[in-house]
Amino acid sequence: MSDTGYLLMVFLVMTVATFITRLIPFVAFRNKSEHPLLQYLGRYMPPAIMTILVLYSLKSVDLTQAPYGVNELLALLLTTLLHLWRGNALLSIFAGTLFYMAAVQLGLFTGLY
């Protein structure tokens, strides 16, 4: 088998495996939307995942060297305030990320210390 044929087969197998793993929960819980486990997961998993992502992204912030985490703190504050004001997760995450990247790339807070 040629390299191209081999790669196509690998991609096909990966595609089918990914599709099946995404399909199984929908098939298994098709008529059980009132199941207590699903209600619990639907209520508590999104905030738990967001908390883990925030903690993971802040774990390497060095508070002992300039800019002392100001970029991260302001981006987190902007994201939180936008989400509380608008209630739109996509808007708040996008704006916070955009602000953080602009602050880091432009060095907005490096000259203040």
N, C-alpha and C positions, 0 to 999 in steps of 0.2 A: 504494500500500500504506500502511496506517495505521502510526502509530508503534508501536502494540502488536504488529501483525503483523511489522514489521521487527525489533523486539527479540526476538520469539519465534524468528524465523528465525536471528538471530545466536546466540542461546542454543543452538539446535538444532545449528548448525554447530560451535560451540565444544564442545558435548557429544560429538558424533561424533568430532571431531578428537582430543579428549583420550582418549576411549575407545580409539581406534585406536592412538594412541601408547603406551598402557598395554598393549594386547593384543599388539603386534608382538613384543616379546621372548619372551613365553610361547609364541607360535606358532613363532617362529624356532628356539627352543632346546627345543622340546617333548621330544625324545628324546635330548638331549645334556647331561644333568645331570652327566655325568662329564667334560665338556669342561674342559681345563686353564684356559682363560681364565675360565670361570664360577667355578671353584673359587678361583682367585686373587682375583677381584673379590669373591666372597662372604666371603673371609677378611680382606682388607685394606681394603675400602672403608668399612665401618662405623667402624672406629677412625680412619681418615683423615678422614672427614666430621666425626666428633665433635671431633677435634683442631682442625680448621678452624673449627668453630662456637665452641669455647672461645676460641681466639685472637682471633677476630673480636669476641666479646663483651667481651674484656678489653682491646682495643686503645685504648679511649678512657678508661681508668681513669687518673685523675690522682693520682700518688703524692706530689705536692708540696703538696697541699692536703688539709685534713681532710675526710673521715675516713681519708685516705691509703690507700684501697683495702681497708679492713678488711671492709666489707660483702661485696665481691666475693671476697676471700680466704677468709673464713669460709664463704660459700656454696659456693665451689669445694671447700673442705676437707670440708664436710658431704656434698656430692654424691659426692666420691671415696670417703670412708670408708663411706658407706651402700652404694655400689656394690660395694666390696670385701667388705663384710660380708654383704650380702644377695644380690648378683649380679642385682639387678632394676633394669634401666635406667629403667623408668617410675617406679618408686618413688624412686630416687635423684634423677632430674631434677626430679620434682615437688616433693620435699622441699627441694632446693636452691633452686629457684625461689621456693617459698613462703617460705623463710627469708629470701632476699634481698629480696623485696618487703616483707615485714614489717619487716625492718631498715631499709629505706629509708623506708617510709611512717611508721613510728613513731619514726624518728630514734634508734635504739637506741645507736649508737656516735658520735653527733655531739657529745655533751656530755663525752666522755672526754678531750678534747684541750685 
